[in-house]
Amino acid sequence: MTENTDNTRRFKIVLIEPQIPPNTGNVSRTCVATGSELHVVGKTGFSFSERAVRRAGLDYWKNLIFEQHADVDAYMERIRDRRFWLFTTKTDTPYHLTAYRPGDFLIFGSETAGIRRDILERYPDRCRTLPMNRAHVRSLNLSNTVSIVLRELLDIGGNKFWLIFNFENGKLLYVMITSDEEGPKAKMEQDYDGLRIALTEKYGRPKYCSDEGCVWSNAGTIITLAYRSDEEGDYHVNLVYGNYDAMVKQIEEDKRKMEEAL
């Protein structure tokens, strides 16, 4: 296995107490393919010398950036001041509405028990989930979940922006572009239609439009442009990345709530 050079630009895939050898083998292969690190934490249900693990990883093991840690609590204490996210079915917060960064720790629990409840309760703001039809499926396979999350994060580059639109007498005065932690980055004078036209020129015809905004899809990236007023009278426009169906449902839900409030 490749020595860990602590490259902060790599995503860290963390498996807590994995139990099924082929799952860890498949995750290791995904990590090599995406240039990510694999951290295995706590007691596993197998030995890394087992043929099932290496068969799933084929001949990629020598290129895997790998760490193994014996104690779950010690590991969580070690990374508590780092950017980490806990993937679990015990939350309603969709994973695709978070601004991830290369170097983040993406933590997944065991196939049988998930992440311990006390850890989830200690960091509720770090919990994320994959939206799915839970009426028939409780969760996805561990290696499939890692692949879905990591592939989409690599597609979107971890970007999310919030655009605050200020209106006066129905005319847009300026747009203030912010990211989660960087604060205001730019202002531009442009009306809403102008911004919509600019996005259409860049990404093509919207896939979906409602009275509140539009949705574009381009090369796996979903962009929404939607505006609404808050209690202070400012109009907020979200430019976010995520699953198309989930985004359309969110816009429809917002529209329904607005109609009910009238």
C-alpha positions as a printed NumPy array, in Angstrom:
array([[  0.   ,   0.   ,   0.   ],
       [  1.108,   3.536,  -0.701],
       [  2.428,   5.606,   2.181],
       [  0.12 ,   8.413,   3.321],
       [  1.781,  11.749,   2.559],
       [ -1.096,  13.644,   4.272],
       [ -2.165,  15.363,   1.089],
       [ -4.938,  17.716,   2.254],
       [ -6.429,  17.796,  -1.252],
       [ -7.626,  14.194,  -1.04 ],
       [-11.002,  13.124,   0.291],
       [-10.616,  10.761,   3.247],
       [-13.035,   7.828,   3.107],
       [-13.478,   6.524,   6.653],
       [-15.044,   3.115,   7.32 ],
       [-15.95 ,   2.517,  10.955],
       [-15.856,  -1.174,  11.886],
       [-16.653,  -2.64 ,   8.44 ],
       [-17.755,  -6.272,   8.593],
       [-17.951,  -7.593,   5.017],
       [-14.626,  -8.111,   3.188],
       [-15.814,  -7.489,  -0.411],
       [-17.332,  -4.139,   0.571],
       [-14.034,  -2.851,   1.927],
       [-12.257,  -4.281,  -1.105],
       [-14.617,  -2.455,  -3.463],
       [-14.243,   0.788,  -1.506],
       [-10.472,   0.478,  -1.69 ],
       [-10.68 ,   0.161,  -5.462],
       [-12.892,   3.254,  -5.652],
       [-10.398,   5.168,  -3.513],
       [ -7.531,   4.273,  -5.825],
       [ -9.592,   5.25 ,  -8.884],
       [-10.462,   8.658,  -7.409],
       [ -7.195,   9.438,  -5.659],
       [ -8.864,   9.265,  -2.247],
       [ -7.501,   7.887,   1.024],
       [ -9.042,   4.97 ,   2.893],
       [ -9.098,   4.978,   6.7  ],
       [-10.432,   1.874,   8.45 ],
       [-11.256,   2.467,  12.108],
       [-12.121,   0.087,  14.928],
       [-12.603,  -3.667,  14.988],
       [-13.304,  -5.193,  11.589],
       [-15.126,  -8.42 ,  10.833],
       [-12.189,  -9.76 ,   8.831],
       [ -8.44 ,  -9.673,   8.365],
       [ -6.908,  -7.569,   5.61 ],
       [ -4.968, -10.612,   4.554],
       [ -8.215, -12.347,   3.602],
       [ -8.522, -13.288,  -0.035],
       [-12.027, -11.776,  -0.308],
       [-10.707,  -8.306,   0.48 ],
       [ -7.828,  -8.489,  -1.935],
       [ -9.934, -10.125,  -4.647],
       [-12.334,  -7.167,  -4.614],
       [ -9.413,  -4.747,  -4.733],
       [ -7.613,  -6.861,  -7.357],
       [ -4.088,  -5.608,  -7.954],
       [ -4.823,  -2.035,  -6.854],
       [ -3.83 ,  -2.526,  -3.228],
       [ -0.259,  -1.468,  -3.831],
       [ -1.547,   1.953,  -4.953],
       [ -3.98 ,   2.447,  -2.059],
       [ -3.321,   5.273,   0.405],
       [ -4.398,   3.518,   3.58 ],
       [ -4.537,   4.048,   7.331],
       [ -5.842,   1.692,   9.997],
       [ -6.797,   2.895,  13.487],
       [ -7.714,   0.607,  16.367],
       [ -9.934,   2.877,  18.479],
       [-13.025,   4.69 ,  17.182],
       [-13.222,   7.253,  19.99 ],
       [ -9.536,   8.111,  19.718],
       [ -9.891,   8.594,  15.975],
       [-12.925,  10.881,  16.339],
       [-11.028,  12.91 ,  18.93 ],
       [ -8.101,  13.171,  16.536],
       [-10.214,  14.653,  13.714],
       [-12.69 ,  16.659,  15.794],
       [-11.262,  19.993,  14.586],
       [-11.155,  18.855,  10.959],
       [-13.965,  18.983,   8.401],
       [-15.82 ,  15.658,   8.61 ],
       [-19.274,  14.377,   7.679],
       [-21.197,  11.408,   9.071],
       [-23.283,   9.483,   6.534],
       [-26.283,   7.861,   8.161],
       [-29.946,   6.986,   7.693],
       [-30.66 ,   8.642,  11.071],
       [-30.982,  12.17 ,   9.641],
       [-33.11 ,  13.984,   7.081],
       [-30.338,  16.318,   5.871],
       [-29.536,  15.438,   2.219],
       [-25.844,  15.057,   1.479],
       [-25.979,  17.027,  -1.783],
       [-26.849,  20.341,  -0.092],
       [-23.462,  20.594,   1.634],
       [-20.385,  22.447,   0.375],
       [-17.688,  19.776,   0.54 ],
       [-13.991,  20.397,   0.082],
       [-11.139,  18.14 ,  -0.987],
       [ -9.535,  16.965,   2.244],
       [-12.859,  16.423,   4.028],
       [-13.365,  13.211,   6.011],
       [-16.402,  11.24 ,   4.746],
       [-17.353,   8.773,   7.473],
       [-19.473,   5.641,   6.957],
       [-20.594,   3.103,   9.548],
       [-20.596,  -0.682,   9.487],
       [-22.955,  -2.673,   7.282],
       [-24.81 ,  -4.09 ,  10.288],
       [-25.037,  -1.2  ,  12.752],
       [-24.071,   2.019,  10.984],
       [-22.339,   4.767,  12.965],
       [-22.799,   4.581,  16.732],
       [-25.711,   6.641,  18.026],
       [-23.609,   8.513,  20.595],
       [-21.332,   9.778,  17.803],
       [-24.32 ,  10.917,  15.744],
       [-25.796,  12.683,  18.772],
       [-22.456,  14.362,  19.511],
       [-22.257,  15.85 ,  16.001],
       [-25.846,  16.303,  14.721],
       [-24.841,  19.148,  12.393],
       [-22.365,  16.839,  10.628],
       [-24.909,  14.128,   9.76 ],
       [-25.879,  13.633,   6.112],
       [-27.975,  11.061,   4.241],
       [-28.704,   9.843,   0.729],
       [-32.342,  10.536,  -0.225],
       [-34.089,   7.287,  -1.145],
       [-37.423,   5.493,  -1.025],
       [-37.292,   4.214,   2.554],
       [-40.722,   2.607,   2.305],
       [-39.048,  -0.422,   0.75 ],
       [-35.29 ,   0.022,   1.337],
       [-33.691,   0.879,   4.691],
       [-30.255,   1.623,   3.283],
       [-27.91 ,   1.001,   0.378],
       [-24.917,  -1.301,   0.259],
       [-21.894,   0.301,   1.931],
       [-19.605,   0.249,  -1.098],
       [-22.411,   1.547,  -3.339],
       [-23.055,   4.424,  -0.949],
       [-19.391,   5.414,  -0.903],
       [-19.251,   5.312,  -4.704],
       [-22.374,   7.459,  -5.118],
       [-21.222,  10.103,  -2.653],
       [-17.629,  10.269,  -3.817],
       [-18.465,  10.327,  -7.518],
       [-20.916,  13.198,  -7.132],
       [-18.506,  15.158,  -4.947],
       [-15.844,  14.81 ,  -7.603],
       [-18.367,  15.896, -10.262],
       [-19.403,  19.087,  -8.474],
       [-15.98 ,  19.925,  -7.092],
       [-17.448,  20.613,  -3.659],
       [-18.897,  23.963,  -4.711],
       [-22.016,  25.604,  -3.355],
       [-22.878,  29.271,  -3.543],
       [-25.623,  31.373,  -2.037],
       [-26.703,  34.414,  -4.043],
       [-28.523,  37.166,  -2.146],
       [-30.692,  39.288,  -4.427],
       [-31.784,  42.743,  -3.27 ],
       [-34.82 ,  44.213,  -5.011],
       [-36.323,  47.682,  -4.995],
       [-39.709,  48.271,  -6.637],
       [-39.382,  44.945,  -8.41 ],
       [-35.942,  45.708,  -9.906],
       [-32.874,  43.776,  -8.893],
       [-30.23 ,  46.15 ,  -7.522],
       [-27.335,  43.755,  -7.009],
       [-26.325,  40.17 ,  -6.4  ],
       [-24.006,  39.293,  -3.545],
       [-22.269,  35.966,  -4.15 ],
       [-21.149,  34.106,  -1.037],
       [-19.84 ,  30.656,  -0.223],
       [-20.331,  28.87 ,   3.094],
       [-17.305,  30.337,   4.839],
       [-15.689,  32.923,   2.594],
       [-18.325,  35.663,   2.864],
       [-19.169,  38.173,   0.125],
       [-17.055,  37.761,  -3.002],
       [-18.667,  39.939,  -5.647],
       [-21.542,  42.251,  -6.561],
       [-23.137,  42.71 ,  -9.947],
       [-25.977,  44.862, -11.251],
       [-28.308,  42.652, -13.202],
       [-31.998,  41.834, -13.159],
       [-33.267,  38.321, -12.517],
       [-34.094,  37.736, -16.174],
       [-30.564,  38.754, -17.1  ],
       [-29.087,  36.182, -14.736],
       [-31.462,  33.504, -16.027],
       [-30.44 ,  34.319, -19.614],
       [-26.758,  34.151, -18.652],
       [-27.213,  30.706, -17.101],
       [-29.17 ,  29.549, -20.158],
       [-26.371,  30.702, -22.447],
       [-23.861,  28.739, -20.367],
       [-25.846,  25.573, -19.595],
       [-28.525,  25.496, -22.308],
       [-32.298,  25.397, -21.976],
       [-33.524,  24.753, -18.409],
       [-34.739,  21.252, -17.629],
       [-37.512,  22.62 , -15.436],
       [-39.049,  25.986, -14.577],
       [-41.662,  27.2  , -12.114],
       [-42.796,  30.599, -10.892],
       [-39.979,  30.519,  -8.323],
       [-37.064,  29.613, -10.56 ],
       [-35.408,  27.215, -12.991],
       [-33.254,  24.1  , -12.96 ],
       [-30.407,  23.341, -15.375],
       [-28.534,  20.075, -15.849],
       [-25.126,  19.852, -17.474],
       [-22.613,  17.   , -17.381],
       [-23.917,  15.637, -14.095],
       [-24.199,  19.068, -12.472],
       [-27.605,  20.278, -11.341],
       [-27.994,  24.048, -10.992],
       [-31.036,  25.71 ,  -9.465],
       [-31.875,  29.392,  -9.653],
       [-34.762,  30.164,  -7.314],
       [-35.795,  33.325,  -5.534],
       [-37.996,  34.145,  -2.56 ],
       [-38.239,  36.862,   0.067],
       [-37.282,  36.511,   3.717],
       [-38.616,  38.299,   6.808],
       [-36.399,  41.315,   6.111],
       [-37.685,  41.719,   2.578],
       [-34.525,  40.556,   0.811],
       [-34.852,  38.104,  -2.041],
       [-32.638,  35.052,  -1.733],
       [-31.507,  32.984,  -4.673],
       [-29.922,  29.601,  -4.106],
       [-27.436,  28.262,  -6.616],
       [-26.862,  24.705,  -5.449],
       [-25.779,  21.341,  -6.803],
       [-27.476,  18.026,  -6.245],
       [-29.868,  15.334,  -7.44 ],
       [-32.272,  16.555, -10.14 ],
       [-35.385,  14.786,  -8.868],
       [-34.75 ,  15.941,  -5.299],
       [-34.27 ,  19.504,  -6.49 ],
       [-37.528,  19.515,  -8.479],
       [-39.406,  18.091,  -5.497],
       [-37.951,  20.816,  -3.281],
       [-39.091,  23.56 ,  -5.657],
       [-42.576,  22.03 ,  -5.853],
       [-42.705,  21.751,  -2.064],
       [-41.677,  25.394,  -1.686],
       [-44.355,  26.406,  -4.17 ],
       [-46.997,  24.404,  -2.293],
       [-46.055,  26.019,   1.021],
       [-46.192,  29.484,  -0.503],
       [-49.654,  28.794,  -1.952],
       [-50.884,  27.492,   1.409],
       [-49.592,  30.624,   3.124],
       [-51.611,  32.921,   0.833]])
